[in-house]
Amino acid sequence: MKEVFMALIAGLIVGMLFKFLKLPLPAPPVFSAVVGVFGVYFGGVVLDWIMKFIHQ
């Protein structure tokens, strides 16, 4: 949980810095792109779980 909190803080700082410098945000501007990133991560997690289940 500490990693998630630190990542959120780092993201907030970077977002504020980019906005202060009037630069485009280094993140996808649409929600579907963010959901896609979560999908890629959870796909890997699910595959690891399936592989562990099969090899038991």
C-alpha positions in Angstrom: 0.0 0.0 0.0 2.9 2.3 0.7 4.0 2.0 -3.0 0.6 3.0 -4.2 0.5 6.0 -1.9 4.1 7.0 -3.0 3.1 6.6 -6.7 0.1 8.8 -6.2 2.1 11.5 -4.5 4.8 11.4 -7.2 2.1 11.6 -9.9 0.4 14.6 -8.2 3.8 16.4 -8.0 4.7 15.7 -11.6 1.2 16.8 -12.7 1.4 20.0 -10.8 5.0 20.6 -12.1 3.9 20.1 -15.8 0.9 22.3 -15.3 3.0 25.0 -13.6 5.5 24.9 -16.6 2.5 25.0 -19.0 3.6 21.7 -20.6 1.1 19.1 -21.8 0.5 16.4 -19.2 2.5 13.2 -19.7 -0.6 11.0 -19.4 -3.4 9.9 -21.6 -6.2 12.5 -21.6 -9.0 10.0 -21.8 -10.3 7.6 -19.2 -10.3 4.6 -21.7 -6.5 4.8 -22.0 -6.1 4.6 -18.2 -8.5 1.6 -18.1 -6.4 0.0 -20.9 -3.3 0.3 -18.7 -5.1 -1.4 -15.8 -6.3 -4.1 -18.2 -2.7 -4.9 -19.3 -1.6 -5.1 -15.7 -4.5 -7.2 -14.5 -4.1 -9.5 -17.5 -0.6 -10.3 -16.4 -1.7 -10.9 -12.9 -4.5 -13.2 -14.0 -2.1 -15.2 -16.3 0.3 -15.6 -13.4 -2.6 -16.9 -11.2 -3.7 -19.3 -14.0 -0.1 -20.6 -14.5 0.3 -21.2 -10.7 -3.1 -23.0 -10.6 -2.2 -25.3 -13.6 1.3 -26.2 -12.3 0.0 -27.4 -8.9 
